[in-house]
Amino acid sequence: MSVQVRTAIDQDAETVLTLLRQLAAFEGEPDGVRMDIETLQRDAFGPAPRIEILLAERAGTTLGMLILFHAYSSWRGAKTLMIHDLFVTETARGTGAGRTLVTAAAKLAVARDCCRLDVNVLDWNEPARKFYEGLGFAALPNWVPHRLGAEAMRALAHQTRADQAG
């Protein structure tokens, strides 16, 4: 039986949270997920969704998920899709679930006239890097992701002009 992909619905929220917790544990942050069911319901399944979730299944068993969102290329003047999270359960790795999920995301990107599909990969996750490269993704030379965490973001937002003079 082949792997099937479908768009998650609000009744899948607990499953999605479980998969997110498994992903966090895999990435070494077992307590990293702070999202609750209400936030997930609002942001994935509410009237103004911020994320889209695809689930891979076989014979009624969830094998993995892919979370994505729209972004924009100002240089191209076109929409893009960003894979934020891809996770396949340990027992389902090697079944084609990950490939099927990413292929489904690529099909969505083409159907929505996006100019590209992006993903960030942890530098230590060599199997994931090889997986994406095997699908045709290319690492971006000279690009290093940066992040302004919540505390630093608040500090910057509250700086005054005098604070910035240096």
N, C-alpha and C positions, 0 to 999 in steps of 0.2 A: 504494500500500500504506500502510495506516495505522500510526500509532505504537502499539506495544504496551507495556504496563507489566507487570513481574513482580517478585516479591520476589527479591532477590539470595540466592545460596547460596554456600557456602564456596569453591567453584571460581571464583567471581567476584572473589575478594579482590584479585588483581593488577589487574584492571580498575578496581576501586574505588579502589585506591591511585593508579593512573595519573590517574583523574579528579580525585581530591583534590589531586594535585600540579598539575594544570592549573588548578584553582580557585585554589590558592594563588598561582600565577604571575599569574593574572588580577587577583587582589586586591593584587598588588605585593609578595608575600612568597614568591618562588620556592623558598626554602629553609625555608619555614614548616612543612611536614609532617614530623613526627618519628615518626609512627606507623609501626610495622613490620608485616609480614604476620602475625606471631604474635599481636600485640595485636589486630589487626583480626579475626583468626580467633576469638579468645577473646570479644571484646566484641560482635561482630555475629553470630557463628555458633556460639558455645559454649553450654554448658548453661544459662547465665544471661545472655542477651543484654542489653546496655545500650542498643544502638541497633538500628534497623531500616533497611534500605536497599532502595529501589525503583530499578529500572533501566528506562529507556526504550530500546526497540529498534525497529528497522525492518529487515526482511529480514536478521536475524541480526547487524546492526551496532548497537553500543551508542551511543546518542545523548546520554545524560545519566543523572544519578542524583539521588536525593533521599534524604537521611539524616534520620531523625526519631527522637524518643524521647518517652516518656510523661512528663508532669508532672502537677501537681495544682493545682486552684483551691481554696484554703482557704475563700474566701468563698462559693463555690458548692457546696462539698462534692462536687466532681466531677472526673473525669479530664480532662486536656487532652492534646493532641498538639502537639509543638513541631517545626517544620521547622528543622533545624540547618544543613543545607547543601542547596542546590539548585544544580546545575551542568549546563549543556547545552553540549556541545562547540561550538566556534565555527562549524564547518561545518553544524551541525544547528540553529542558532538560526533561529527563524522557521518551523520545521516543525511546531510544536504540541507538541513534546516536553515543554517546561516546563509548559505548561498541562495536558497529560495526566498528568504526574507529580503536580502539585498537586491535580488532581481526584481522582486515586487516593488521595492522602493524606486529602482531605476525606471520601471514601467510607469509609476506614478509621476516621476520627474518628467519623462518624455510626454506623457498625456497632458501635463500641466504646462508644457512649453518652458520648462526650466533650462537654464544654460549649463547647469552642472549639478552633481551630487557630491557633497563633501562629507568627510568623516575625520575625526581626530583619533589617533591611536596612541596609547601609552608607549613610551619608548622602550620599556622593558618587556612588552608583550610581543615577542618575536612571532609566535604562531598567528596572532591577529594581523600583524604587519604582512606576513607572508600570505595570509588568507586574502586580505584586501588587494595586495599586489597581484595575486593570481586572478582576481576578477577584473584587473585593468586599472585599479586606482594607482596613483603615483604620489610618492612623498613629495612635498613641496620644498625644494631647496631654498635656503635662506629665510624660511618662515619659522618662527618660534612662537607658539601660543603664549600669551600672557593673560593673567587674570587679576582683577582687583577684587579681593574678598570683601565680605560684608563690612567688617570693621574698618578696613582701609578706605572703602567706598564712602562710608559715613564720615570719616575724618576728612576726606577730600571735599565732600559736599559741604561740610561746615566751615571750611577754610574761608577766611576773609581775604580781601585784596592785600592787606598788610601782612597776613601770614605768608602770602606767596612771594612777597618781595624778598630778595635774597641777595 
